[in-house]
């Protein structure tokens, strides 16, 4: 199931596991993809620098700081 987000979420995609290049850097999550409860949530992200659209597993996503939410 793909869920399109009404508001994009600013995120940072970290390095993937050794030998796997999924793309990394800052960007905006535009949707989530979920196959079943046994899978990681997949984030569909548009990277700022390259404009590349990638699908990254949940464990490689970090949301940006937000002082109103208390995340520094």
Sine and cosine of phi, psi and omega as CSV:
sin_phi,cos_phi,sin_psi,cos_psi,sin_omega,cos_omega
0.00,0.00,0.74,-0.67,0.05,-1.00
-0.95,-0.30,0.75,-0.66,0.04,-1.00
-0.91,-0.41,0.92,-0.40,0.06,-1.00
-0.98,0.20,0.72,-0.69,-0.03,-1.00
-1.00,0.06,0.70,-0.72,0.04,-1.00
-0.94,0.33,-0.56,0.83,0.06,-1.00
-0.88,-0.48,0.79,-0.61,0.06,-1.00
-0.93,0.36,0.53,-0.85,-0.01,-1.00
-0.94,-0.35,0.85,-0.52,0.06,-1.00
-0.95,0.32,0.78,-0.62,-0.07,-1.00
-0.66,-0.75,0.23,-0.97,0.17,-0.99
-0.86,-0.51,0.78,-0.63,0.06,-1.00
-1.00,-0.10,0.84,-0.54,-0.01,-1.00
-1.00,0.09,0.12,-0.99,0.05,-1.00
-0.87,0.50,0.63,-0.77,0.08,-1.00
-0.98,0.18,-0.08,-1.00,0.02,-1.00
-0.91,0.42,0.38,-0.93,0.00,-1.00
-0.82,0.58,0.72,-0.69,0.03,-1.00
1.00,0.07,-0.09,1.00,0.00,-1.00
-0.86,-0.51,0.88,-0.48,0.01,-1.00
-0.95,-0.32,0.94,-0.33,0.01,-1.00
-0.98,-0.22,-0.02,1.00,-0.13,-0.99
1.00,0.00,0.59,-0.81,0.02,-1.00
-0.53,-0.85,0.24,-0.97,-0.01,-1.00
0.80,-0.59,-0.18,-0.98,-0.02,-1.00
-1.00,0.04,0.51,-0.86,0.01,-1.00
-0.11,-0.99,-0.25,-0.97,-0.01,-1.00
-0.80,-0.60,0.76,-0.65,0.10,-0.99
-0.98,0.20,0.79,-0.61,-0.01,-1.00
-0.95,-0.32,-0.28,0.96,-0.02,-1.00
-0.27,-0.96,0.29,-0.96,0.12,-0.99
-0.88,-0.48,0.52,-0.86,0.08,-1.00
-0.81,-0.59,0.76,-0.65,0.00,-1.00
-0.72,-0.69,0.82,-0.57,-0.02,-1.00
-1.00,0.00,-0.71,0.70,0.03,-1.00
-0.27,-0.96,0.07,-1.00,-0.02,-1.00
-0.95,0.31,-0.17,0.99,0.03,-1.00
-1.00,-0.03,-0.05,1.00,-0.02,-1.00
-0.96,-0.27,0.40,-0.92,0.19,-0.98
-0.91,0.41,0.51,-0.86,0.18,-0.98
-0.92,0.38,0.74,-0.68,0.02,-1.00
-0.97,-0.22,0.74,-0.67,-0.03,-1.00
-0.98,-0.21,0.79,-0.61,0.07,-1.00
-0.99,-0.11,0.91,-0.41,-0.18,-0.98
-0.83,-0.56,0.67,-0.74,0.16,-0.99
-0.98,-0.18,0.88,-0.47,-0.02,-1.00
-0.98,0.20,0.68,-0.73,-0.05,-1.00
-0.90,0.44,-0.75,0.66,-0.15,-0.99
-0.92,0.39,-0.72,0.69,-0.11,-0.99
-0.98,-0.21,-0.31,0.95,-0.10,-1.00
0.98,0.22,0.06,1.00,-0.01,-1.00
-0.93,0.38,0.65,-0.76,0.10,-0.99
-0.99,-0.17,0.84,-0.55,-0.03,-1.00
-0.81,-0.59,0.33,-0.95,0.12,-0.99
-0.89,-0.45,0.89,-0.45,-0.08,-1.00
-0.87,-0.50,0.68,-0.74,0.07,-1.00
-0.90,0.44,0.44,-0.90,-0.05,-1.00
-0.78,0.62,-0.62,0.78,-0.10,-1.00
-0.94,0.34,-0.18,0.98,0.03,-1.00
-0.97,-0.26,0.19,0.98,-0.03,-1.00
-0.94,-0.34,0.70,-0.71,0.12,-0.99
-0.78,-0.63,0.81,-0.59,0.04,-1.00
-0.97,0.25,0.49,-0.87,-0.03,-1.00
-0.96,0.29,0.38,-0.93,0.06,-1.00
-0.85,0.53,0.55,-0.84,0.03,-1.00
-0.53,-0.85,0.96,-0.27,-0.09,-1.00
-0.91,0.41,-0.46,0.89,0.02,-1.00
-0.95,0.32,-0.43,0.91,0.04,-1.00
-1.00,-0.08,-0.02,1.00,0.01,-1.00
0.98,0.18,0.30,0.95,0.04,-1.00
-0.98,-0.19,0.91,-0.42,0.03,-1.00
-0.93,-0.37,0.00,0.00,0.00,0.00
